[in-house]
Amino acid sequence: MTGTYWFGKKDMLMIGFIAEAKKRELVLSGEVDEAVWVPVSQALKMVHPAGSVSHTLVEYYLNEQKGQKGLTG
């Protein structure tokens, strides 16, 4: 699932994607305040509420892992 999402609160276009990565030390850019590795089971607790880009992407990933296609709700 990839795509762009309008974030009206900050008047920004967000880009969302899901990717696989090997766990390594995270190196932050000037655009990122904080990044941490978390178990997928805890990911929804770490992102913004339902309706946000981050929540939508994590929810989609979790559903794919369970063999359910698409989003809930």
C-alpha positions in Angstrom: 0.0 0.0 0.0 1.5 3.2 -1.1 0.1 6.6 -1.8 0.0 10.3 -1.0 -2.3 11.7 1.7 -3.3 15.3 2.3 -2.6 16.5 5.9 -4.6 19.6 6.1 -3.7 20.5 9.7 -0.1 21.4 8.6 -1.0 22.0 4.9 1.3 19.2 3.8 1.2 16.3 1.4 2.3 13.1 3.2 3.8 10.0 1.4 3.0 6.7 2.9 4.6 3.3 2.2 5.3 -0.1 3.7 8.7 -1.6 3.3 10.9 -4.3 4.8 14.2 -3.4 6.4 16.9 -5.2 8.3 17.1 -4.0 11.9 20.0 -1.6 12.1 20.8 1.5 14.0 18.4 4.3 12.8 20.0 7.5 11.5 17.7 10.5 11.6 17.5 13.2 9.0 16.7 16.8 9.8 13.0 16.1 9.0 12.6 13.3 11.6 12.5 14.1 15.4 12.5 10.5 16.7 12.6 6.9 15.4 12.6 3.6 17.3 12.2 -0.1 16.4 9.1 -1.6 18.0 7.5 -5.0 17.8 4.7 -5.0 15.3 2.2 -6.0 18.0 2.9 -2.6 19.7 3.0 -0.5 16.6 -0.6 0.8 16.7 0.0 2.1 20.2 2.9 4.1 19.0 1.3 6.0 16.1 -1.3 8.7 15.7 -5.1 7.8 16.1 -7.3 6.1 13.6 -7.7 8.2 10.4 -4.0 9.3 10.4 -1.6 8.1 7.7 0.6 6.3 10.2 -2.4 4.4 11.7 -3.8 3.5 8.3 -0.4 2.0 7.2 0.1 0.0 10.4 -3.5 -1.2 10.4 -3.1 -2.3 6.7 0.1 -4.1 7.5 -1.3 -5.9 10.5 -4.4 -7.0 8.4 -2.1 -8.3 5.7 -0.1 -10.3 8.2 -3.4 -11.9 9.5 -4.4 -12.7 5.9 -7.1 -10.1 5.8 -7.1 -7.9 2.7 -7.7 -4.2 3.1 -8.6 -1.9 6.0 -11.0 -2.4 8.8 -13.9 -0.2 9.8 
